[in-house]
Amino acid sequence: MGTIATVAASGLIEELLEAHNSPDLDRAALLYAEDCEYVNRAYGIELRGRDGQRANMQAFLDRFPDRKLRPRRVFADEGEPRWRLSSWPRVSSYPELPVGN
């Protein structure tokens, strides 16, 4: 069992994924700090601010409308949550990508 901070951080991640998968992107965006920074080095994405993250989530949803994000591993240390996600579209219109379960 983790500390109160790690349990709260893990709960925040779960709430974010639930909102993203609903999809209730307005609610998901509100879970980010107004001055948040999002960096995805693999795709060269660097975003600043809640509005930028909201637009990023919408672009992902537009590209993969049937997707569901699932945590592969969630870990939090001293209140700083980090996570790895597994997300595959569940549609056959993207034959180059594996289909999720």
KOLVO-719749 format. One record per atom (N, C-alpha, C): residue in one letter; residue number from 1; x, y, z. Coordinates in Angstrom, 2 decimals. Atoms other than C-alpha are relative to their C-alpha. Example, Ala and Ser with C-alpha at 12.3 -4.5 7.8 and 13.67 -1.06 7.14 Angstrom:
BEGIN
{A; 1; {0.89; -1.19; 0.00}} {A; 1; {12.30; -4.50; 7.80}} {A; 1; {0.90; 1.20; 0.00}} {S; 2; {-0.82; -1.19; -0.06}} {S; 2; {13.67; -1.06; 7.14}} {S; 2; {-0.77; 1.09; 0.73}} 
END
This chain:
BEGIN
{M; 1; {0.85; -1.17; 0.00}} {M; 1; {0.00; 0.00; 0.00}} {M; 1; {0.89; 1.24; 0.00}} {G; 2; {-0.80; -1.21; 0.14}} {G; 2; {1.31; 3.44; -0.92}} {G; 2; {-0.38; 1.07; 1.00}} {T; 3; {0.31; -1.14; -0.84}} {T; 3; {1.36; 6.73; 0.87}} {T; 3; {-1.27; 0.67; -0.52}} {I; 4; {1.19; -0.73; 0.44}} {I; 4; {-1.62; 9.07; 0.66}} {I; 4; {0.26; 0.69; -1.33}} {A; 5; {-0.33; -0.71; 1.25}} {A; 5; {0.16; 11.04; -2.07}} {A; 5; {0.05; -0.95; -1.19}} {T; 6; {-0.09; 0.92; 1.13}} {T; 6; {0.88; 7.98; -4.23}} {T; 6; {-1.37; -0.58; -0.35}} {V; 7; {1.36; 0.48; 0.25}} {V; 7; {-2.66; 6.66; -3.82}} {V; 7; {-0.81; 1.07; -0.73}} {A; 8; {0.71; -1.11; 0.66}} {A; 8; {-4.04; 10.09; -4.78}} {A; 8; {0.48; 0.17; -1.44}} {A; 9; {-0.53; -0.13; 1.36}} {A; 9; {-1.72; 10.28; -7.81}} {A; 9; {-0.50; -1.11; -0.89}} {S; 10; {0.52; 1.11; 0.78}} {S; 10; {-2.77; 6.83; -8.98}} {S; 10; {-1.49; 0.19; -0.29}} {G; 11; {1.42; -0.28; 0.20}} {G; 11; {-6.43; 7.81; -8.51}} {G; 11; {-0.22; 1.07; -1.07}} {L; 12; {0.09; -1.05; 1.01}} {L; 12; {-5.87; 10.93; -10.61}} {L; 12; {0.22; -0.58; -1.40}} {I; 13; {-0.25; 0.63; 1.30}} {I; 13; {-4.42; 8.85; -13.44}} {I; 13; {-1.20; -0.84; -0.42}} {E; 14; {1.18; 0.80; 0.32}} {E; 14; {-7.38; 6.45; -13.27}} {E; 14; {-1.16; 0.89; -0.44}} {E; 15; {1.07; -0.93; 0.36}} {E; 15; {-9.81; 9.39; -13.38}} {E; 15; {0.24; 0.60; -1.38}} {L; 16; {-0.35; -0.55; 1.31}} {L; 16; {-7.97; 10.88; -16.36}} {L; 16; {-0.30; -1.00; -1.11}} {L; 17; {0.25; 1.02; 1.03}} {L; 17; {-8.12; 7.62; -18.31}} {L; 17; {-1.49; -0.26; -0.18}} {E; 18; {1.45; 0.19; 0.09}} {E; 18; {-11.81; 7.17; -17.48}} {E; 18; {-0.64; 1.14; -0.81}} {A; 19; {0.55; -1.15; 0.74}} {A; 19; {-12.60; 10.70; -18.74}} {A; 19; {0.40; -0.05; -1.47}} {H; 20; {-0.49; 0.08; 1.38}} {H; 20; {-10.47; 10.20; -21.86}} {H; 20; {-0.75; -1.08; -0.77}} {N; 21; {0.67; 1.12; 0.67}} {N; 21; {-12.15; 6.88; -22.66}} {N; 21; {-1.50; 0.20; -0.14}} {S; 22; {1.46; -0.19; 0.01}} {S; 22; {-15.71; 8.18; -22.06}} {S; 22; {-0.58; 0.33; -1.36}} {P; 23; {-1.01; -1.02; -0.22}} {P; 23; {-14.81; 10.35; -24.05}} {P; 23; {-0.61; 1.31; 0.48}} {D; 24; {0.37; -1.31; -0.52}} {D; 24; {-15.31; 13.46; -21.96}} {D; 24; {1.29; 0.81; 0.09}} {L; 25; {-1.29; -0.67; 0.07}} {L; 25; {-12.31; 15.46; -23.09}} {L; 25; {0.04; 1.31; 0.76}} {D; 26; {0.02; -1.22; -0.82}} {D; 26; {-13.43; 18.64; -21.33}} {D; 26; {0.35; -0.35; 1.45}} {R; 27; {-0.29; 0.45; -1.37}} {R; 27; {-13.40; 16.77; -18.01}} {R; 27; {1.45; -0.45; 0.10}} {A; 28; {-1.39; 0.45; -0.01}} {A; 28; {-10.07; 15.13; -18.90}} {A; 28; {0.96; 1.19; 0.01}} {A; 29; {-0.87; -1.18; 0.07}} {A; 29; {-8.52; 18.50; -19.75}} {A; 29; {0.06; 0.73; 1.33}} {L; 30; {0.02; -0.68; -1.29}} {L; 30; {-9.59; 19.95; -16.41}} {L; 30; {0.88; -0.68; 1.04}} {L; 31; {-0.87; 0.71; -0.92}} {L; 31; {-7.45; 17.33; -14.69}} {L; 31; {1.47; 0.38; -0.18}} {Y; 32; {-1.35; -0.49; 0.24}} {Y; 32; {-4.34; 18.95; -16.18}} {Y; 32; {0.13; 1.40; 0.60}} {A; 33; {-0.27; -1.35; -0.48}} {A; 33; {-2.76; 22.04; -14.63}} {A; 33; {-0.07; 0.96; -1.18}} {E; 34; {0.10; -0.98; 1.08}} {E; 34; {-3.32; 25.22; -16.64}} {E; 34; {1.33; 0.19; -0.70}} {D; 35; {-1.32; -0.20; 0.60}} {D; 35; {0.43; 25.45; -17.23}} {D; 35; {0.73; -1.33; -0.23}} {C; 36; {-0.60; 1.32; 0.18}} {C; 36; {1.01; 21.73; -17.88}} {C; 36; {0.90; -0.04; -1.24}} {E; 37; {-0.85; 0.26; 1.15}} {E; 37; {3.66; 20.49; -20.27}} {E; 37; {-0.13; -1.47; -0.35}} {Y; 38; {0.12; 1.38; 0.49}} {Y; 38; {3.26; 17.36; -22.39}} {Y; 38; {1.07; -0.19; -1.05}} {V; 39; {-1.08; 0.29; 0.94}} {V; 39; {6.24; 15.87; -24.19}} {V; 39; {-0.09; -1.46; -0.41}} {N; 40; {-0.05; 1.34; 0.56}} {N; 40; {6.13; 12.84; -26.46}} {N; 40; {1.16; 0.00; -0.97}} {R; 41; {-1.22; -0.06; 0.82}} {R; 41; {9.65; 12.44; -27.78}} {R; 41; {-0.10; -0.88; -1.24}} {A; 42; {0.11; 0.92; 1.13}} {A; 42; {8.74; 9.52; -30.04}} {A; 42; {-0.64; 0.65; -1.21}} {Y; 43; {0.71; -0.65; 1.09}} {Y; 43; {6.42; 11.70; -32.12}} {Y; 43; {0.33; 1.48; -0.14}} {G; 44; {-0.41; -1.39; 0.10}} {G; 44; {8.11; 15.04; -31.57}} {G; 44; {-1.07; 0.99; 0.42}} {I; 45; {1.09; -0.86; -0.46}} {I; 45; {5.13; 16.50; -29.71}} {I; 45; {0.42; 0.68; 1.29}} {E; 46; {-0.20; -0.77; -1.22}} {E; 46; {5.64; 19.27; -27.17}} {E; 46; {-1.15; 1.00; 0.11}} {L; 47; {1.16; -0.86; -0.20}} {L; 47; {2.56; 21.00; -25.81}} {L; 47; {0.13; 0.74; 1.32}} {R; 48; {0.02; -0.79; -1.22}} {R; 48; {2.09; 23.70; -23.24}} {R; 48; {-1.44; 0.43; 0.26}} {G; 49; {1.31; -0.48; -0.42}} {G; 49; {-1.08; 24.44; -21.33}} {G; 49; {-1.12; -1.00; -0.20}} {R; 50; {1.17; 0.86; 0.00}} {R; 50; {-4.41; 22.79; -20.74}} {R; 50; {-0.68; -0.02; -1.37}} {D; 51; {0.65; -0.05; 1.31}} {D; 51; {-5.86; 23.99; -24.07}} {D; 51; {0.77; -0.79; -1.04}} {G; 52; {-0.82; 0.78; 0.92}} {G; 52; {-2.95; 22.46; -25.96}} {G; 52; {-0.19; -1.48; 0.20}} {Q; 53; {0.21; 1.42; -0.30}} {Q; 53; {-3.44; 19.14; -24.21}} {Q; 53; {-1.40; -0.42; -0.43}} {R; 54; {1.38; 0.32; 0.44}} {R; 54; {-7.20; 19.25; -24.88}} {R; 54; {-0.03; -0.19; -1.51}} {A; 55; {-0.05; 0.12; 1.46}} {A; 55; {-6.51; 19.82; -28.60}} {A; 55; {0.72; -1.27; -0.42}} {N; 56; {-0.73; 1.23; 0.29}} {N; 56; {-4.01; 16.95; -28.58}} {N; 56; {-0.89; -1.23; 0.20}} {M; 57; {0.90; 1.13; -0.26}} {M; 57; {-6.56; 14.58; -27.03}} {M; 57; {-1.07; -0.09; -1.08}} {Q; 58; {1.01; 0.00; 1.06}} {Q; 58; {-9.15; 15.63; -29.61}} {Q; 58; {0.58; -0.53; -1.31}} {A; 59; {-0.64; 0.48; 1.22}} {A; 59; {-6.71; 15.04; -32.48}} {A; 59; {0.19; -1.51; 0.04}} {F; 60; {-0.17; 1.44; -0.15}} {F; 60; {-5.97; 11.56; -31.13}} {F; 60; {-1.33; -0.72; -0.16}} {L; 61; {1.33; 0.58; 0.12}} {L; 61; {-9.68; 10.80; -30.79}} {L; 61; {-0.50; 0.04; -1.44}} {D; 62; {0.41; -0.11; 1.40}} {D; 62; {-10.34; 12.05; -34.33}} {D; 62; {0.68; -1.06; -0.86}} {R; 63; {-0.77; 0.98; 0.79}} {R; 63; {-7.64; 9.74; -35.70}} {R; 63; {-0.37; -1.42; 0.37}} {F; 64; {0.31; 1.33; -0.50}} {F; 64; {-8.59; 6.74; -33.55}} {F; 64; {-1.31; 0.03; 0.81}} {P; 65; {1.27; -0.19; -0.72}} {P; 65; {-12.31; 7.08; -32.67}} {P; 65; {-0.40; -1.16; 0.90}} {D; 66; {0.40; 1.17; -0.79}} {D; 66; {-12.65; 3.55; -31.25}} {D; 66; {1.05; -0.41; 1.02}} {R; 67; {-1.09; 0.37; -0.89}} {R; 67; {-9.56; 3.62; -29.10}} {R; 67; {-0.44; 0.02; 1.47}} {K; 68; {0.14; -0.03; -1.46}} {K; 68; {-9.42; 2.89; -25.39}} {K; 68; {1.41; -0.02; 0.58}} {L; 69; {-1.29; -0.02; -0.68}} {L; 69; {-6.46; 3.78; -23.22}} {L; 69; {-0.11; -0.87; 1.24}} {R; 70; {-0.04; 0.88; -1.17}} {R; 70; {-5.54; 1.18; -20.64}} {R; 70; {1.38; 0.13; 0.62}} {P; 71; {-1.33; -0.07; -0.61}} {P; 71; {-2.76; 1.49; -18.10}} {P; 71; {0.68; -1.36; -0.05}} {R; 72; {-0.81; 1.22; -0.07}} {R; 72; {-0.04; -1.10; -18.52}} {R; 72; {0.66; -0.06; 1.36}} {R; 73; {-0.67; -0.08; -1.29}} {R; 73; {1.71; 0.10; -15.43}} {R; 73; {-0.17; 1.42; 0.52}} {V; 74; {0.12; -1.31; -0.64}} {V; 74; {1.01; 2.96; -13.04}} {V; 74; {0.90; -0.03; 1.22}} {F; 75; {-0.81; -0.10; -1.21}} {F; 75; {3.55; 4.03; -10.50}} {F; 75; {0.14; 1.46; 0.37}} {A; 76; {-0.11; -1.36; -0.52}} {A; 76; {3.85; 7.09; -8.31}} {A; 76; {1.02; -0.02; 1.12}} {D; 77; {-1.03; -0.10; -1.03}} {D; 77; {6.75; 8.18; -6.15}} {D; 77; {-0.01; 1.42; 0.53}} {E; 78; {0.03; -1.31; -0.64}} {E; 78; {6.47; 11.05; -3.70}} {E; 78; {-0.93; 0.97; -0.71}} {G; 79; {1.01; -0.86; 0.59}} {G; 79; {3.36; 12.38; -5.42}} {G; 79; {0.22; 0.36; -1.45}} {E; 80; {-0.24; -0.29; 1.41}} {E; 80; {4.83; 12.46; -8.93}} {E; 80; {-0.41; -1.22; -0.82}} {P; 81; {0.45; 1.18; 0.74}} {P; 81; {2.74; 10.07; -11.01}} {P; 81; {0.67; -0.11; -1.36}} {R; 82; {-0.50; 0.31; 1.33}} {R; 82; {4.14; 8.44; -14.10}} {R; 82; {-0.73; -1.25; -0.44}} {W; 83; {0.69; 1.19; 0.46}} {W; 83; {2.51; 5.88; -16.29}} {W; 83; {0.42; -0.35; -1.40}} {R; 84; {-0.17; 0.48; 1.36}} {R; 84; {2.87; 3.80; -19.39}} {R; 84; {-1.36; -0.46; -0.46}} {L; 85; {1.32; 0.36; 0.52}} {L; 85; {-0.14; 3.33; -21.60}} {L; 85; {0.12; -0.98; -1.14}} {S; 86; {0.16; 0.90; 1.13}} {S; 86; {-1.20; 0.67; -23.99}} {S; 86; {-1.27; 0.43; -0.70}} {S; 87; {1.19; -0.46; 0.72}} {S; 87; {-3.57; 1.90; -26.66}} {S; 87; {0.06; -0.46; -1.44}} {W; 88; {0.09; 0.45; 1.38}} {W; 88; {-4.55; 0.22; -29.89}} {W; 88; {-1.40; 0.25; -0.51}} {P; 89; {1.34; -0.17; 0.58}} {P; 89; {-7.41; 1.15; -32.18}} {P; 89; {-0.68; -1.36; -0.13}} {R; 90; {0.77; 1.23; 0.13}} {R; 90; {-10.15; -1.44; -32.28}} {R; 90; {-0.72; -0.06; -1.35}} {V; 91; {0.64; -0.04; 1.31}} {V; 91; {-10.94; -0.82; -35.90}} {V; 91; {0.91; -0.61; -1.04}} {S; 92; {-0.78; 0.65; 1.04}} {S; 92; {-9.84; -2.63; -39.03}} {S; 92; {0.43; 0.97; -1.09}} {S; 93; {-0.36; -0.96; 1.04}} {S; 93; {-9.40; 0.59; -41.04}} {S; 93; {1.46; 0.45; 0.08}} {Y; 94; {-1.41; -0.30; -0.13}} {Y; 94; {-5.80; 0.83; -39.86}} {Y; 94; {0.79; -1.32; -0.02}} {P; 95; {-0.61; 1.32; 0.06}} {P; 95; {-4.27; -2.45; -41.11}} {P; 95; {1.47; -0.03; 0.43}} {E; 96; {-1.40; -0.04; -0.39}} {E; 96; {-0.75; -1.28; -40.29}} {E; 96; {0.19; -0.08; 1.51}} {L; 97; {-0.08; 0.03; -1.46}} {L; 97; {-1.56; -1.26; -36.56}} {L; 97; {-0.64; -1.28; 0.53}} {P; 98; {0.64; 1.19; -0.61}} {P; 98; {-2.30; -4.26; -34.34}} {P; 98; {-1.35; 0.38; 0.59}} {V; 99; {1.34; -0.23; -0.52}} {V; 99; {-5.91; -4.57; -33.25}} {V; 99; {-0.02; -0.40; 1.46}} {G; 100; {0.07; 0.26; -1.42}} {G; 100; {-6.56; -4.37; -29.51}} {G; 100; {-1.04; -1.03; 0.36}} {N; 101; {0.96; 0.98; -0.51}} {N; 101; {-8.49; -6.85; -27.40}} {N; 101; {-1.25; 0.66; 0.48}} 
END
